[in-house]
Amino acid sequence: MSETPDKPFLPGGNEAAAGYRHWLSRNAWRFVLLFAGVLAPLAVFVALADEVHELEAVYFDAPLLWRLHGWHGPVLDQVVVVVTRLGYEWFLIPADVVIVSLLLVRRRWREGGFAAIAMLGSALLNMASKQFFQRDRPSLWESIAPESTYSFPSGHAMGSMTFACVVLLLAWNTRWRWWVVLLASSFAILVSVSRVYLGVHYPSDILAGWCAALAWVTGCYLMMFRHRRPWRRRRALQGGET
C-alpha cells in the first residue's frame, strides 16, 4: 500500500490554495452585495412585474390601501402632501443636482460620476418601465393629489430609494454613516408611504420601485468601485480620485 504524500502532487498547490483563500477573504463582500443588493431585489421585482404584466391583483395591495386611507384627516392630509412634494420637486431633484455638483467641484470624479449615473439612470429606468407596463393608478377613492401618469413602478419610491442608497454609499466611510442610514432611510420610507396614503400608488408599485432602485445603485457601485470595500475606512482623497 502506497503512503499518502504529505504534499499535493501539483507544485505550488499550497500557494494556490492560499491565494484563493486570500482572494475570497478580500472579495466575499462583493458576493454579499451582489446577492443582497442585486439578485434578491431583481427576483422580487420580476415576481411583481409578472403579476402586473398578467393583469393580476397583488393580494396585499387593496388591504394596505384601505388601511392607510382610514388614517385620513385634515392635518395629516396637509403633512402628507408636503412630504410627497419633498420626495420629488421640492427637495429630491434639487438635492440630486447639488450632490453631483459638489462632488464634481471637489474633483471627486468617480464619486460624482457614480452619483450622476445612479440618479439619472434610475429616473430613465423608471420612465421606461412605466411606459412598458402601463399600469393604471388605483381608483379606490378620489385622491387629494391626483396623478395622470402610469403607476408601476413608483417614481417617488424609486427616486427616494436611489437617493438614500447613493448618499449612504458615499457617506459609509465617514463618521456620519449611521446618521445617514437613519435619515436617508426614513426619508425614503416616508415619501413612499405618502404615495399609498394619497391613493396614487399600489403598495406593490412602492416595493417594485425600492427593488429596482436598490439593484440599479448596487450594480453601479460594484461596476465603478471594483477595489473599494464600502465599509473600509480610508484616508481622505487629496486632489480627487482617478
DADANOR-V574848 format. One record per backbone hydrogen bond with DSSP energy under -0.5 kcal/mol. NH is the residue of the N-H (numbers start at 1). CO is the residue of the C=O. If there is no record, write none. Layout:
nh-><NH NH>
co-><CO CO>
//
This chain:
nh-><13 16 17 18 19 20 21 22 23 24 25 26 27 28 30 31 32 33 34 35 36 37 38 38 39 40 42 43 44 45 46 47 48 49 50 51 52 53 54 55 56 61 62 64 65 66 67 68 69 70 71 72 77 78 79 80 81 82 83 84 85 86 87 88 90 91 92 93 95 96 97 98 99 100 101 102 103 104 105 106 107 108 109 110 112 113 114 115 116 117 118 119 120 121 122 123 124 125 126 127 128 129 130 131 132 133 134 143 146 151 154 158 159 160 161 162 163 164 165 166 167 168 169 170 171 172 174 177 180 181 182 183 184 185 186 187 188 189 190 191 192 193 194 195 195 196 197 198 199 200 201 205 206 207 208 209 210 211 212 213 214 215 216 217 218 219 220 221 222 223 224 225 228 232 233 239 241>
co-><10 12 13 14 15 16 17 18 19 20 21 22 23 24 27 27 28 29 30 31 32 33 33 34 34 35 38 39 40 41 42 43 44 45 46 47 48 49 50 52 51 58 58 60 61 62 63 64 65 66 68 69 73 74 75 76 77 78 79 80 81 82 83 85 85 85 86 88 91 92 93 94 95 96 97 98 99 100 101 102 104 103 107 241 108 109 110 111 112 113 114 115 116 117 118 119 120 121 122 123 124 125 126 127 128 129 130 141 143 135 205 154 155 156 157 158 159 160 161 162 163 164 165 166 167 168 171 174 176 177 178 179 180 181 182 183 184 185 186 187 188 189 190 191 192 192 193 194 196 195 195 202 202 203 204 205 206 207 208 209 210 211 212 213 214 215 216 217 218 219 220 221 225 229 231 237 107>
//
